[in-house]
């Protein structure tokens, strides 16, 4: 799954700054796993892809911050 589609969903369904909040919390995880910086997470390139584990972690953060999860 493309990371950009997650960013688009967060912006459209939660708030314009939702992805930045999620990315800030997950930055250490993505830095360790993929070497992605916080700046790269804030403006992901089209070739940045995530797996099921990443999606699960993103949903956990969305649930803790916003009380809902993504239906992808």
Backbone as a chain_set.jsonl record, in Angstrom:
{"seq": "XXXXXXXXXXXXXXXXXXXXXXXXXXXXXXXXXXXXXXXXXXXXXXXXXXXXXXXXXXXXXXXXXXXXXXXX", "coords": {"N": [[0.843, -1.173, 0.0], [0.474, 2.232, -0.755], [2.035, 4.837, 1.014], [1.214, 7.429, 0.65], [-1.537, 7.228, 0.153], [-2.544, 6.756, 2.69], [-1.933, 9.151, 3.94], [-3.599, 10.871, 2.484], [-6.113, 9.822, 3.202], [-6.137, 10.353, 5.988], [-6.04, 13.171, 6.002], [-8.434, 13.795, 4.684], [-10.446, 12.484, 6.213], [-9.996, 12.92, 8.927], [-8.395, 15.309, 9.931], [-6.77, 18.278, 8.648], [-4.194, 18.293, 9.717], [-3.812, 15.78, 10.706], [-2.233, 13.605, 9.702], [0.371, 14.531, 10.192], [0.458, 14.475, 12.975], [0.162, 11.707, 13.457], [2.386, 10.706, 12.041], [4.466, 11.904, 13.473], [4.359, 10.562, 15.919], [4.965, 7.979, 15.047], [7.423, 8.213, 13.891], [9.997, 7.305, 15.013], [9.707, 4.516, 14.694], [9.385, 4.173, 11.852], [11.786, 5.304, 11.054], [13.661, 3.496, 12.064], [12.868, 1.101, 10.768], [12.732, 1.65, 7.945], [14.435, 3.761, 7.483], [13.373, 6.239, 7.055], [13.049, 9.716, 7.277], [11.55, 12.229, 9.439], [10.772, 14.398, 7.898], [10.502, 13.178, 5.392], [8.361, 11.513, 5.94], [6.33, 13.386, 6.42], [5.91, 14.44, 3.877], [5.432, 12.235, 1.846], [7.022, 10.345, -0.75], [5.898, 9.043, -3.919], [6.71, 6.409, -4.235], [6.952, 5.296, -1.736], [6.118, 2.686, 0.236], [4.036, 0.742, 2.441], [3.67, -2.035, 4.75], [1.521, -4.681, 6.077], [2.007, -4.788, 8.863], [2.917, -2.193, 9.35], [0.599, -0.767, 8.697], [-1.091, -1.663, 10.707], [0.148, -0.533, 12.957], [-0.13, 2.193, 12.35], [-2.926, 2.391, 12.429], [-3.329, 1.868, 15.153], [-2.239, 4.167, 16.328], [-3.893, 6.146, 15.194], [-6.313, 5.356, 16.346], [-5.753, 5.836, 19.063], [-5.358, 8.602, 19.043], [-7.622, 9.703, 17.731], [-9.831, 8.091, 18.137], [-10.86, 6.345, 16.247], [-10.574, 4.076, 13.403], [-8.908, 3.314, 10.297], [-10.604, 2.224, 7.407], [-9.487, 0.313, 5.09]], "CA": [[0.0, 0.0, 0.0], [1.238, 3.48, -0.805], [1.908, 5.686, 2.188], [0.471, 8.634, 0.264], [-2.979, 6.996, 0.291], [-2.839, 6.918, 4.121], [-1.896, 10.595, 4.182], [-4.82, 11.416, 1.889], [-7.241, 9.417, 4.038], [-6.08, 11.108, 7.257], [-6.388, 14.563, 5.729], [-9.836, 13.884, 4.3], [-11.38, 11.94, 7.191], [-9.722, 13.312, 10.315], [-8.124, 16.743, 9.954], [-5.635, 18.613, 7.781], [-2.915, 18.03, 10.387], [-3.85, 14.447, 11.313], [-1.09, 12.772, 9.332], [1.566, 15.017, 10.881], [0.407, 13.959, 14.348], [0.41, 10.269, 13.387], [3.77, 10.514, 11.604], [5.358, 12.3, 14.562], [4.402, 9.465, 16.889], [5.547, 6.785, 14.441], [8.704, 8.524, 13.276], [11.082, 6.389, 15.401], [9.443, 3.199, 14.1], [9.705, 4.214, 10.422], [13.219, 5.583, 10.925], [14.382, 2.248, 12.304], [12.511, 0.065, 9.792], [13.0, 2.024, 6.557], [15.372, 4.882, 7.378], [12.64, 7.43, 6.62], [13.091, 10.854, 8.202], [10.256, 12.849, 9.722], [10.447, 15.222, 6.725], [10.029, 12.267, 4.344], [7.027, 11.062, 6.339], [5.373, 14.476, 6.259], [5.64, 14.586, 2.438], [5.933, 10.978, 1.281], [7.159, 10.154, -2.192], [4.941, 8.086, -4.468], [7.225, 5.039, -4.157], [7.025, 4.857, -0.337], [5.073, 1.698, 0.482], [3.996, 0.165, 3.779], [3.126, -3.393, 4.8], [0.409, -4.881, 7.021], [2.45, -4.411, 10.211], [2.924, -0.727, 9.384], [-0.8, -0.33, 8.704], [-1.602, -1.946, 12.039], [0.692, 0.495, 13.86], [-0.782, 3.46, 12.009], [-4.29, 2.326, 12.958], [-3.248, 1.985, 16.609], [-2.026, 5.575, 16.657], [-5.13, 6.856, 14.844], [-7.31, 5.022, 17.368], [-5.421, 6.519, 20.307], [-5.499, 10.047, 18.888], [-8.9, 10.145, 17.179], [-10.908, 7.187, 18.506], [-11.376, 5.596, 15.109], [-9.55, 3.424, 12.591], [-9.12, 3.387, 8.858], [-11.117, 1.074, 6.674], [-8.753, 0.379, 3.812]], "C": [[0.893, 1.242, 0.0], [0.972, 4.307, 0.449], [1.087, 6.932, 1.867], [-1.039, 8.436, 0.392], [-3.419, 7.116, 1.75], [-2.888, 8.403, 4.468], [-3.178, 11.241, 3.675], [-6.041, 11.074, 2.735], [-7.272, 10.234, 5.33], [-6.519, 12.551, 7.067], [-7.876, 14.715, 5.445], [-10.817, 13.466, 5.379], [-11.172, 12.431, 8.627], [-9.515, 14.809, 10.441], [-6.932, 17.029, 9.047], [-4.269, 18.301, 8.405], [-2.826, 16.614, 10.969], [-2.618, 13.625, 10.971], [0.186, 13.241, 10.041], [1.605, 14.512, 12.318], [0.737, 12.468, 14.388], [1.883, 10.01, 13.052], [4.766, 10.874, 12.702], [5.472, 11.177, 15.588], [5.111, 8.238, 16.334], [6.92, 7.01, 13.826], [9.834, 7.586, 13.716], [10.932, 4.992, 14.784], [9.852, 3.186, 12.625], [11.182, 4.52, 10.176], [14.02, 4.289, 11.069], [14.123, 1.215, 11.198], [12.957, 0.402, 8.374], [14.059, 3.11, 6.387], [14.715, 6.162, 6.914], [12.715, 8.513, 7.689], [11.681, 11.383, 8.437], [9.827, 13.717, 8.536], [9.916, 14.36, 5.59], [8.627, 11.76, 4.672], [5.977, 12.145, 6.134], [4.982, 14.672, 4.797], [6.161, 13.349, 1.719], [5.984, 10.985, -0.248], [6.2, 9.06, -2.642], [5.409, 6.635, -4.331], [7.368, 4.522, -2.721], [5.83, 3.954, -0.037], [5.184, 1.14, 1.895], [3.394, -1.237, 3.704], [2.02, -3.48, 5.856], [0.784, -4.488, 8.455], [2.438, -2.894, 10.373], [1.5, -0.192, 9.484], [-1.42, -0.552, 10.08], [-1.113, -0.887, 13.035], [0.058, 1.855, 13.6], [-2.191, 3.484, 12.586], [-4.309, 2.439, 14.474], [-3.09, 3.438, 17.034], [-3.274, 6.4, 16.338], [-6.202, 6.595, 15.894], [-7.014, 5.752, 18.667], [-5.621, 8.031, 20.208], [-6.922, 10.49, 18.554], [-10.081, 9.228, 17.52], [-11.558, 6.467, 17.356], [-10.229, 4.923, 14.367], [-9.903, 3.566, 11.128], [-9.731, 2.098, 8.357], [-10.487, 1.159, 5.294], [-9.044, -0.841, 2.986]], "O": [[1.925, 1.286, 0.669], [-0.17, 4.453, 0.884], [0.35, 7.43, 2.718], [-1.753, 9.387, 0.71], [-4.545, 7.533, 2.022], [-3.772, 8.853, 5.197], [-3.774, 12.069, 4.364], [-6.903, 11.923, 2.962], [-8.323, 10.746, 5.717], [-7.278, 13.089, 7.873], [-8.506, 15.661, 5.916], [-11.911, 14.025, 5.465], [-12.089, 12.359, 9.445], [-10.362, 15.509, 10.996], [-6.169, 16.121, 8.717], [-3.297, 18.071, 7.685], [-1.857, 16.292, 11.655], [-2.019, 13.011, 11.854], [0.999, 12.411, 10.447], [2.671, 14.159, 12.823], [1.498, 12.018, 15.245], [2.542, 9.197, 13.699], [5.797, 10.216, 12.844], [6.566, 10.88, 16.068], [5.79, 7.53, 17.077], [7.516, 6.074, 13.292], [10.576, 7.106, 12.858], [11.921, 4.367, 14.401], [10.58, 2.294, 12.192], [11.761, 4.046, 9.199], [14.939, 4.024, 10.294], [15.047, 0.538, 10.748], [13.497, -0.454, 7.673], [14.528, 3.353, 5.275], [15.39, 7.074, 6.436], [12.47, 8.251, 8.867], [10.743, 11.028, 7.724], [8.642, 13.766, 8.206], [8.982, 14.76, 4.895], [7.8, 11.597, 3.775], [4.856, 11.852, 5.72], [3.841, 15.032, 4.508], [7.2, 13.398, 1.061], [5.122, 11.544, -0.926], [5.747, 8.248, -1.834], [4.582, 5.723, -4.314], [7.859, 3.411, -2.519], [4.682, 4.397, -0.055], [6.27, 1.072, 2.471], [2.709, -1.587, 2.744], [1.637, -2.472, 6.45], [-0.035, -3.918, 9.177], [2.004, -2.373, 11.401], [1.227, 0.724, 10.259], [-2.189, 0.282, 10.56], [-1.888, -0.406, 13.862], [-0.256, 2.584, 14.541], [-2.607, 4.485, 13.169], [-5.222, 3.049, 15.03], [-3.73, 3.888, 17.986], [-3.666, 7.259, 17.128], [-6.922, 7.513, 16.288], [-7.938, 6.242, 19.316], [-6.011, 8.67, 21.186], [-7.379, 11.528, 19.033], [-11.224, 9.568, 17.213], [-12.698, 6.018, 17.473], [-9.059, 5.166, 14.663], [-11.033, 3.893, 10.766], [-9.404, 1.013, 8.837], [-10.89, 1.958, 4.45], [-8.524, -0.975, 1.878]]}, "num_chains": 1, "name": "protein.A"}
